[in-house]
Amino acid sequence: MSRVRLFSVGFILALSAAAATGVAPPAPPAPPAPLQTIALSPVEIPDGLDDPGPVRALFDSLLAAELARAGFTVVPSHEAGGLWKRFVDSVHGFYSALTGELVEEKYRAVMGGTLRELKDRFHADAWLRPEIDVVAVDFEGGKARWDGTDEGVGSGTSGTVPALSLAVVALDMDGKEIYTGRGGIQVLRKGFKDVSREKLFKDAKRNLKALHLAIDSLLVRRSPS
C-alpha cells in the first residue's frame, strides 16, 4: 500500500472518530515539500574496504543518473564533497585531538556552512548523503533477508552473516532530516568463507536494486516545475 493511500485511510479514520465523539477533526498534515535540485555527497565507504575509489565512483554515478532520470537537477558529489572538506579544514577537524570525541560546535559549523553554500551557490532544495553500511543479518534456510533484498549464504540452516546495504539520508537546507532509505546489496560471507573483494559490487542488477530500494520513495517528490 502506498504512502499516499495509507495517509488517506488514516485521515478518513480520524475524521470518522471525530464525528462520533463530536470533537473537531484534526487538520491534515502538510504533504512533503516538492524538490527540484538535490545536492549529492560522495558515498561514504566502510572502513577496511580495499580499493574504495571505484566503489564510490560507481554508486556516485548510479545515484546521479537515477536522480537526473527522475527529473531532478543534480549538484555533483564533488561539489558537496569539496565544500565539506573546505569547512572541515577551516575548523581543523571536528574531533578533539585529546579525546577523539566529536566537538559539537565545530560539527555544526561545518554542517551549517556546507548547507548555506549548497543553497546559495546551487539553489539546492535538499542534500542527499549516501553511505554503504556493514550490517549483521539473520539467515534461515540458507537464505539471508534484509533491507528489501535476499541472498543465499551457502551451507547452514540459520545464523547471522555480515552484509552490505546502501543507506541514504536527505536533509533540507535548514539541516532537518526529510528522508531516509535503505537497500540491501549483498552478503559478505557464504558458508565459512568471506566473499573476496574481487566479487563485491560486481552484480549490476543487485547494485541497481539496492539503489532503487533506497531512493525510489524520494524520486516521487520531484517538483513538477
NUFITOR-535625 format. One record per atom (N, C-alpha, C): y, x negated, z; atom name; chain. Coordinates in steps of 0.02 Angstrom, whole numbers. Layout:
REM NUFITOR-535625
R    north     east       up   atome   chaine
R        Y        X        Z      CA        A
...
This chain:
REM NUFITOR-535625
R    north     east       up   atome   chaine
R      -60      -42        0       N        A
R        0        0        0      CA        A
R       62      -44        0       C        A
R      110      -30      -42       N        A
R      169      -72      -49      CA        A
R      214      -65       11       C        A
R      260     -114       20       N        A
R      307     -110       75      CA        A
R      352      -50       68       C        A
R      371      -34        5       N        A
R      415       24       -5      CA        A
R      379       88       16       C        A
R      315       94       -1       N        A
R      276      153       18      CA        A
R      270      158       93       C        A
R      255      101      126       N        A
R      250      101      199      CA        A
R      315      122      231       C        A
R      370       96      203       N        A
R      436      114      229      CA        A
R      448      188      223       C        A
R      430      218      165       N        A
R      441      289      153      CA        A
R      400      331      201       C        A
R      336      315      209       N        A
R      294      353      254      CA        A
R      319      348      326       C        A
R      337      288      347       N        A
R      362      279      415      CA        A
R      425      319      428       C        A
R      470      320      380       N        A
R      532      356      390      CA        A
R      521      431      391       C        A
R      475      455      348       N        A
R      459      527      348      CA        A
R      429      548      414       C        A
R      384      507      442       N        A
R      355      523      507      CA        A
R      408      524      561       C        A
R      457      478      557       N        A
R      510      477      607      CA        A
R      553      540      602       C        A
R      566      562      541       N        A
R      604      624      531      CA        A
R      567      684      560       C        A
R      501      687      549       N        A
R      462      743      574      CA        A
R      462      744      650       C        A
R      455      686      680       N        A
R      455      683      753      CA        A
R      523      704      781       C        A
R      576      683      748       N        A
R      643      700      771      CA        A
R      655      775      766       C        A
R      630      807      712       N        A
R      638      879      703      CA        A
R      601      917      757       C        A
R      542      893      776       N        A
R      502      928      826      CA        A
R      533      924      895       C        A
R      570      871      910       N        A
R      599      862      977      CA        A
R      672      882      980       C        A
R      702      895      922       N        A
R      773      913      922      CA        A
R      819      853      927       C        A
R      791      793      924       N        A
R      832      732      929      CA        A
R      854      713      858       C        A
R      916      688      853       N        A
R      942      668      788      CA        A
R      898      613      758       C        A
R      879      619      695       N        A
R      835      568      664      CA        A
R      871      501      660       C        A
R      831      447      663       N        A
R      862      380      658      CA        A
R      887      367      588       C        A
R      939      326      583       N        A
R      963      305      518      CA        A
R      912      259      486       C        A
R      900      265      422       N        A
R      851      221      390      CA        A
R      876      149      391       C        A
R      831      100      401       N        A
R      853       30      399      CA        A
R      879       11      330       C        A
R      928      -33      330       N        A
R      956      -55      266      CA        A
R      903      -93      227       C        A
R      898      -81      161       N        A
R      850     -119      120      CA        A
R      870     -192      116       C        A
R      823     -237      103       N        A
R      841     -308       97      CA        A
R      893     -318       41       C        A
R      938     -363       54       N        A
R      990     -377        4      CA        A
R      959     -408      -58       C        A
R      980     -387     -118       N        A
R      954     -418     -179      CA        A
R      978     -490     -185       C        A
R      939     -530     -221       N        A
R      954     -601     -229      CA        A
R      960     -619     -302       C        A
R     1003     -667     -317       N        A
R     1011     -690     -386      CA        A
R      999     -765     -393       C        A
R     1026     -804     -347       N        A
R     1021     -877     -352      CA        A
R      985     -904     -291       C        A
R      930     -940     -303       N        A
R      890     -968     -249      CA        A
R      890    -1044     -254       C        A
R      909    -1076     -200       N        A
R      905    -1149     -196      CA        A
R      836    -1169     -170       C        A
R      805    -1216     -203       N        A
R      737    -1236     -187      CA        A
R      737    -1306     -155       C        A
R      705    -1311      -98       N        A
R      696    -1377      -66      CA        A
R      634    -1411      -93       C        A
R      632    -1478      -91       N        A
R      570    -1513     -108      CA        A
R      513    -1491      -62       C        A
R      453    -1485      -89       N        A
R      396    -1462      -49      CA        A
R      378    -1515        2       C        A
R      373    -1494       65       N        A
R      351    -1539      118      CA        A
R      275    -1547      113       C        A
R      252    -1610      119       N        A
R      182    -1626      111      CA        A
R      153    -1649      178       C        A
R       90    -1632      193       N        A
R       62    -1652      258      CA        A
R       60    -1728      266       C        A
R       72    -1751      327       N        A
R       67    -1822      342      CA        A
R       -5    -1845      328       C        A
R      -10    -1904      301       N        A
R      -76    -1934      290      CA        A
R     -105    -1920      221       C        A
R      -73    -1878      181       N        A
R      -99    -1866      114      CA        A
R      -80    -1924       68       C        A
R     -131    -1955       39       N        A
R     -119    -2011       -6      CA        A
R      -83    -1987      -70       C        A
R      -37    -2028      -93       N        A
R       -2    -2015     -156      CA        A
R       28    -1945     -158       C        A
R       75    -1930     -114       N        A
R      103    -1863     -109      CA        A
R      151    -1845     -166       C        A
R      178    -1894     -201       N        A
R      228    -1881     -252      CA        A
R      207    -1832     -306       C        A
R      148    -1842     -337       N        A
R      127    -1795     -389      CA        A
R      116    -1724     -363       C        A
R       93    -1717     -300       N        A
R       82    -1651     -271      CA        A
R      149    -1615     -262       C        A
R      198    -1651     -235       N        A
R      264    -1623     -226      CA        A
R      294    -1602     -294       C        A
R      288    -1646     -343       N        A
R      315    -1630     -409      CA        A
R      280    -1569     -440       C        A
R      214    -1564     -430       N        A
R      176    -1508     -457      CA        A
R      201    -1441     -429       C        A
R      205    -1437     -363       N        A
R      224    -1373     -332      CA        A
R      298    -1360     -339       C        A
R      340    -1412     -341       N        A
R      411    -1402     -357      CA        A
R      418    -1368     -425       C        A
R      381    -1394     -474       N        A
R      387    -1367     -542      CA        A
R      359    -1297     -547       C        A
R      302    -1284     -514       N        A
R      273    -1217     -514      CA        A
R      320    -1166     -483       C        A
R      348    -1183     -426       N        A
R      394    -1137     -392      CA        A
R      455    -1123     -435       C        A
R      486    -1176     -461       N        A
R      546    -1167     -502      CA        A
R      531    -1125     -563       C        A
R      473    -1136     -595       N        A
R      456    -1099     -655      CA        A
R      445    -1025     -640       C        A
R      410    -1010     -586       N        A
R      396     -940     -570      CA        A
R      459     -903     -548       C        A
R      503     -936     -511       N        A
R      566     -905     -491      CA        A
R      609     -891     -553       C        A
R      612     -940     -599       N        A
R      651     -930     -660      CA        A
R      621     -875     -703       C        A
R      555     -872     -706       N        A
R      521     -821     -747      CA        A
R      536     -751     -719       C        A
R      545     -746     -654       N        A
R      561     -682     -623      CA        A
R      635     -663     -632       C        A
R      675     -709     -659       N        A
R      745     -693     -674      CA        A
R      795     -723     -626       C        A
R      772     -764     -578       N        A
R      818     -796     -532      CA        A
R      852     -856     -565       C        A
R      913     -870     -544       N        A
R      943     -935     -557      CA        A
R      918     -982     -503       C        A
R      891    -1039     -523       N        A
R      860    -1086     -476      CA        A
R      901    -1149     -470       C        A
R      920    -1165     -408       N        A
R      952    -1229     -393      CA        A
R      895    -1279     -384       C        A
R      889    -1332     -425       N        A
R      831    -1377     -423      CA        A
R      822    -1410     -355       C        A
R      760    -1427     -341       N        A
R      744    -1455     -275      CA        A
R      780    -1521     -261       C        A
R      794    -1560     -313       N        A
R      828    -1623     -299      CA        A
R      899    -1613     -274       C        A
R      930    -1556     -291       N        A
R      997    -1543     -266      CA        A
R      996    -1528     -192       C        A
R      954    -1481     -170       N        A
R      949    -1466      -99      CA        A
R      923    -1527      -60       C        A
R      875    -1563      -90       N        A
R      848    -1622      -57      CA        A
R      901    -1675      -48       C        A
R      943    -1685      -98       N        A
R      996    -1735      -93      CA        A
R     1048    -1716      -40       C        A
R     1066    -1652      -38       N        A
R     1114    -1629       13      CA        A
R     1085    -1639       83       C        A
R     1023    -1619       92       N        A
R      990    -1626      157      CA        A
R      990    -1699      180       C        A
R      972    -1744      135       N        A
R      970    -1815      153      CA        A
R     1039    -1841      171       C        A
R     1090    -1819      133       N        A
R     1158    -1842      147      CA        A
R     1180    -1821      217       C        A
R     1165    -1759      236       N        A
R     1186    -1736      302      CA        A
R     1144    -1766      358       C        A
R     1080    -1779      344       N        A
R     1039    -1813      394      CA        A
R     1066    -1884      406       C        A
R     1082    -1918      351       N        A
R     1109    -1986      358      CA        A
R     1176    -1985      394       C        A
R     1215    -1934      384       N        A
R     1282    -1931      415      CA        A
R     1279    -1926      491       C        A
R     1223    -1899      518       N        A
R     1216    -1895      591      CA        A
R     1165    -1946      616       C        A
R     1144    -1991      571       N        A
R     1095    -2044      588      CA        A
R     1029    -2014      613       C        A
R     1008    -1960      581       N        A
R      945    -1927      600      CA        A
R      956    -1880      658       C        A
R      912    -1830      662       N        A
R      921    -1781      716      CA        A
R      866    -1783      769       C        A
R      831    -1840      772       N        A
R      784    -1851      827      CA        A
R      810    -1908      871       C        A
R      804    -1900      936       N        A
R      828    -1951      983      CA        A
R      789    -2015      975       C        A
R      825    -2071      970       N        A
R      793    -2136      965      CA        A
R      758    -2154     1031       C        A
R      778    -2124     1086       N        A
R      749    -2140     1151      CA        A
R      687    -2098     1167       C        A
R      692    -2032     1154       N        A
R      638    -1987     1174      CA        A
R      597    -1961     1115       C        A
R      624    -1966     1055       N        A
R      589    -1938      998      CA        A
R      597    -1862      991       C        A
R      635    -1832     1036       N        A
R      644    -1759     1035      CA        A
R      700    -1739      987       C        A
R      695    -1678      963       N        A
R      746    -1651      918      CA        A
R      812    -1643      955       C        A
R      866    -1667      924       N        A
R      933    -1658      952      CA        A
R      963    -1596      918       C        A
R      964    -1541      955       N        A
R      983    -1477      925      CA        A
R     1051    -1478      892       C        A
R     1099    -1510      923       N        A
R     1167    -1511      895      CA        A
R     1168    -1545      827       C        A
R     1132    -1600      821       N        A
R     1130    -1635      757      CA        A
R     1092    -1594      705       C        A
R     1037    -1564      725       N        A
R      998    -1523      679      CA        A
R     1039    -1465      652       C        A
R     1076    -1431      697       N        A
R     1118    -1375      675      CA        A
R     1172    -1399      627       C        A
R     1199    -1460      639       N        A
R     1250    -1486      594      CA        A
R     1221    -1499      524       C        A
R     1160    -1525      521       N        A
R     1128    -1538      457      CA        A
R     1113    -1473      421       C        A
R     1085    -1425      457       N        A
R     1069    -1360      427      CA        A
R     1133    -1326      403       C        A
R     1184    -1324      445       N        A
R     1246    -1290      427      CA        A
R     1280    -1323      368       C        A
R     1281    -1389      366       N        A
R     1312    -1424      310      CA        A
R     1276    -1412      245       C        A
R     1209    -1413      247       N        A
R     1170    -1402      186      CA        A
R     1180    -1331      160       C        A
R     1177    -1282      205       N        A
R     1187    -1212      185      CA        A
R     1256    -1202      155       C        A
R     1306    -1231      186       N        A
R     1375    -1223      162      CA        A
R     1383    -1251       92       C        A
R     1355    -1311       81       N        A
R     1361    -1342       15      CA        A
R     1323    -1303      -38       C        A
R     1263    -1279      -20       N        A
R     1225    -1240      -69      CA        A
R     1262    -1176      -88       C        A
R     1295    -1146      -41       N        A
R     1333    -1084      -55      CA        A
R     1396    -1100      -95       C        A
R     1434    -1150      -74       N        A
R     1498    -1164     -106      CA        A
R     1490    -1195     -175       C        A
R     1443    -1242     -183       N        A
R     1436    -1277     -246      CA        A
R     1393    -1240     -297       C        A
R     1342    -1205     -272       N        A
R     1294    -1175     -318      CA        A
R     1291    -1099     -314       C        A
R     1331    -1070     -269       N        A
R     1332     -997     -260      CA        A
R     1263     -969     -244       C        A
R     1225    -1006     -204       N        A
R     1158     -985     -186      CA        A
R     1161     -925     -139       C        A
R     1114     -879     -149       N        A
R     1105     -822     -104      CA        A
R     1052     -836      -51       C        A
R     1006     -882      -66       N        A
R      951     -896      -20      CA        A
R      928     -968      -31       C        A
R      898     -995       21       N        A
R      871    -1063       20      CA        A
R      797    -1059       34       C        A
R      755    -1077      -14       N        A
R      682    -1073       -7      CA        A
R      656    -1142       13       C        A
R      620    -1143       70       N        A
R      594    -1206       97      CA        A
R      518    -1202       99       C        A
R      485    -1233       51       N        A
R      411    -1231       48      CA        A
R      379    -1292       82       C        A
R      319    -1282      107       N        A
R      280    -1338      133      CA        A
R      206    -1324      124       C        A
R      167    -1377      121       N        A
R       94    -1370      119      CA        A
R       68    -1388      188       C        A
R       33    -1340      218       N        A
R        7    -1347      286      CA        A
R      -68    -1361      286       C        A
R      -90    -1396      337       N        A
R     -161    -1402      352      CA        A
R     -176    -1352      408       C        A
R     -224    -1308      395       N        A
R     -240    -1255      444      CA        A
R     -315    -1257      459       C        A
R     -333    -1235      519       N        A
R     -403    -1228      538      CA        A
R     -426    -1158      518       C        A
R     -480    -1155      480       N        A
R     -503    -1091      451      CA        A
R     -576    -1078      473       C        A
R     -588    -1018      497       N        A
R     -656     -998      513      CA        A
R     -694     -981      449       C        A
R     -759     -998      448       N        A
R     -800     -977      391      CA        A
R     -863     -945      418       C        A
R     -891     -901      376       N        A
R     -953     -866      394      CA        A
R     -992     -853      330       C        A
R    -1057     -860      334       N        A
R    -1099     -852      275      CA        A
R    -1084     -903      222       C        A
R    -1060     -962      242       N        A
R    -1045    -1015      194      CA        A
R     -981    -1006      156       C        A
R     -938     -958      176       N        A
R     -875     -947      141      CA        A
R     -817     -942      190       C        A
R     -763     -978      175       N        A
R     -702     -975      215      CA        A
R     -653     -926      183       C        A
R     -620     -888      225       N        A
R     -569     -840      201      CA        A
R     -505     -851      241       C        A
R     -450     -861      206       N        A
R     -387     -873      241      CA        A
R     -328     -863      194       C        A
R     -273     -839      220       N        A
R     -210     -833      184      CA        A
R     -218     -805      114       C        A
R     -259     -752      108       N        A
R     -265     -716       45      CA        A
R     -315     -744       -4       C        A
R     -350     -797       15       N        A
R     -398     -826      -32      CA        A
R     -464     -840        3       C        A
R     -513     -865      -33       N        A
R     -577     -884       -3      CA        A
R     -607     -940      -45       C        A
R     -655     -976      -14       N        A
R     -688    -1031      -49      CA        A
R     -753    -1047      -13       C        A
R     -805    -1062      -52       N        A
R     -868    -1084      -23      CA        A
R     -861    -1152       10       C        A
R     -897    -1162       65       N        A
R     -892    -1225      102      CA        A
R     -959    -1262      103       C        A
R    -1007    -1241       63       N        A
R    -1071    -1275       61      CA        A
R    -1117    -1251      116       C        A
R    -1150    -1297      149       N        A
R    -1200    -1279      200      CA        A
R    -1167    -1254      263       C        A
R    -1208    -1221      305       N        A
R    -1183    -1195      368      CA        A
R    -1169    -1121      364       C        A
R    -1188    -1085      416       N        A
R    -1179    -1012      415      CA        A
R    -1112     -992      443       C        A
R    -1087    -1029      492       N        A
R    -1021    -1013      521      CA        A
R     -993    -1074      555       C        A
R     -928    -1073      565       N        A
R     -894    -1129      597      CA        A
R     -821    -1130      578       C        A
R     -791    -1189      582       N        A
R     -721    -1198      566      CA        A
R     -713    -1258      520       C        A
R     -667    -1251      472       N        A
R     -657    -1304      423      CA        A
R     -581    -1312      411       C        A
R     -556    -1373      400       N        A
R     -485    -1380      383      CA        A
R     -472    -1358      312       C        A
R     -413    -1330      300       N        A
R     -396    -1306      233      CA        A
R     -321    -1315      222       C        A
R     -301    -1308      160       N        A
R     -231    -1314      140      CA        A
R     -202    -1246      122       C        A
R     -140    -1234      142       N        A
R     -104    -1173      122      CA        A
R      -33    -1192      102       C        A
R       -6    -1153       56       N        A
R       65    -1158       39      CA        A
R      103    -1107       82       C        A
R      152    -1129      119       N        A
R      193    -1086      160      CA        A
R      266    -1091      138       C        A
R      300    -1035      135       N        A
R      371    -1035      116      CA        A
R      412     -995      166       C        A
R      472    -1018      177       N        A
R      522     -983      218      CA        A
R      586     -980      178       C        A
R      617     -921      174       N        A
R      682     -914      141      CA        A
R      734     -897      193       C        A
R      791     -931      188       N        A
R      848     -918      233      CA        A
R      905     -891      192       C        A
R      945     -845      223       N        A
R     1008     -827      190      CA        A
R     1059     -882      204       C        A
R     1119     -874      180       N        A
R     1166     -929      185      CA        A
R     1201     -932      252       C        A
R     1180     -889      298       N        A
R     1200     -895      368      CA        A
R     1145     -927      410       C        A
R     1090     -946      376       N        A
R     1034     -978      411      CA        A
R      984     -930      440       C        A
R      991     -865      425       N        A
R      945     -815      451      CA        A
R      882     -811      407       C        A
R      824     -810      439       N        A
R      761     -805      402      CA        A
R      755     -735      371       C        A
R      747     -733      305       N        A
R      742     -668      270      CA        A
R      675     -658      236       C        A
R      633     -709      236       N        A
R      568     -701      203      CA        A
R      521     -758      224       C        A
R      458     -741      234       N        A
R      405     -791      243      CA        A
R      345     -769      202       C        A
R      307     -817      177       N        A
R      248     -802      139      CA        A
R      199     -860      141       C        A
R      134     -845      132       N        A
R       83     -896      134      CA        A
R       30     -881       81       C        A
R       -1     -934       56       N        A
R      -56     -928       10      CA        A
R     -105     -986       18       C        A
R     -169     -971       27       N        A
R     -218    -1023       35      CA        A
R     -231    -1061      -30       C        A
R     -240    -1127      -24       N        A
R     -251    -1169      -83      CA        A
R     -325    -1188      -89       C        A
R     -350    -1229      -42       N        A
R     -420    -1250      -45      CA        A
R     -441    -1279       21       C        A
R     -507    -1282       32       N        A
R     -533    -1313       93      CA        A
R     -533    -1389       85       C        A
R     -534    -1423      142       N        A
R     -533    -1496      142      CA        A
R     -600    -1526      159       C        A
R     -650    -1484      175       N        A
R     -716    -1511      190      CA        A
R     -768    -1461      166       C        A
R     -820    -1487      135       N        A
R     -876    -1446      113      CA        A
R     -940    -1478      139       C        A
R     -979    -1438      177       N        A
R    -1037    -1466      210      CA        A
R    -1014    -1516      262       C        A
R    -1040    -1577      257       N        A
R    -1020    -1629      305      CA        A
R     -975    -1682      273       C        A
R     -950    -1668      214       N        A
R     -910    -1717      178      CA        A
R     -839    -1691      166       C        A
R     -790    -1734      177       N        A
R     -721    -1718      160      CA        A
R     -714    -1715       84       C        A
R     -673    -1669       61       N        A
R     -657    -1666      -10      CA        A
R     -615    -1727      -28       C        A
R     -634    -1764      -79       N        A
R     -598    -1825      -96      CA        A
R     -528    -1810     -121       C        A
R     -484    -1857     -113       N        A
R     -414    -1849     -135      CA        A
R     -411    -1833     -210       C        A
R     -457    -1861     -249       N        A
R     -457    -1851     -321      CA        A
R     -471    -1778     -340       C        A
R     -501    -1740     -294       N        A
R     -518    -1670     -309      CA        A
R     -470    -1620     -278       C        A
R     -419    -1645     -244       N        A
R     -370    -1600     -214      CA        A
R     -317    -1580     -266       C        A
R     -300    -1516     -265       N        A
R     -247    -1488     -308      CA        A
R     -262    -1493     -383       C        A
R     -326    -1499     -400       N        A
R     -344    -1505     -471      CA        A
R     -360    -1438     -503       C        A
R     -370    -1386     -463       N        A
R     -387    -1320     -489      CA        A
R     -322    -1282     -502       C        A
R     -301    -1278     -564       N        A
R     -237    -1246     -580      CA        A
R     -236    -1173     -561       C        A
R     -293    -1139     -568       N        A
R     -295    -1068     -551      CA        A
R     -285    -1057     -476       C        A
R     -316    -1100     -435       N        A
R     -308    -1094     -363      CA        A
R     -236    -1110     -342       C        A
R     -207    -1161     -372       N        A
R     -138    -1179     -356      CA        A
R      -91    -1121     -372       C        A
R      -99    -1091     -431       N        A
R      -55    -1037     -451      CA        A
R      -66     -974     -409       C        A
R     -129     -961     -391       N        A
R     -143     -904     -348      CA        A
R     -109     -912     -280       C        A
R     -113     -973     -252       N        A
R      -81     -986     -188      CA        A
R       -6     -974     -192       C        A
R       24     -997     -247       N        A
R       96     -988     -256      CA        A
R      114     -914     -259       C        A
R       76     -875     -297       N        A
R       92     -804     -303      CA        A
R       81     -767     -237       C        A
R       29     -785     -200       N        A
R       20     -755     -134      CA        A
R       79     -768      -89       C        A
R      108     -828      -96       N        A
R      164     -848      -52      CA        A
R      230     -816      -72       C        A
R      242     -806     -137       N        A
R      310     -786     -157      CA        A
R      317     -719     -192       C        A
R      262     -686     -209       N        A
R      268     -626     -250      CA        A
R      311     -572     -218       C        A
R      307     -565     -152       N        A
R      347     -514     -118      CA        A
R      421     -533     -117       C        A
R      436     -596     -129       N        A
R      506     -617     -135      CA        A
R      533     -604     -205       C        A
R      490     -610     -256       N        A
R      512     -603     -325      CA        A
R      541     -535     -340       C        A
R      518     -483     -305       N        A
R      542     -415     -318      CA        A
R      613     -404     -292       C        A
R      640     -453     -257       N        A
R      707     -445     -228      CA        A
R      762     -470     -274       C        A
R      745     -486     -335       N        A
R      797     -510     -381      CA        A
R      849     -456     -393       C        A
R      912     -478     -393       N        A
R      967     -432     -409      CA        A
R      964     -411     -482       C        A
R      977     -347     -498       N        A
R      975     -326     -568      CA        A
R     1033     -352     -609       C        A
R     1085     -377     -576       N        A
R     1143     -401     -613      CA        A
R     1131     -470     -642       C        A
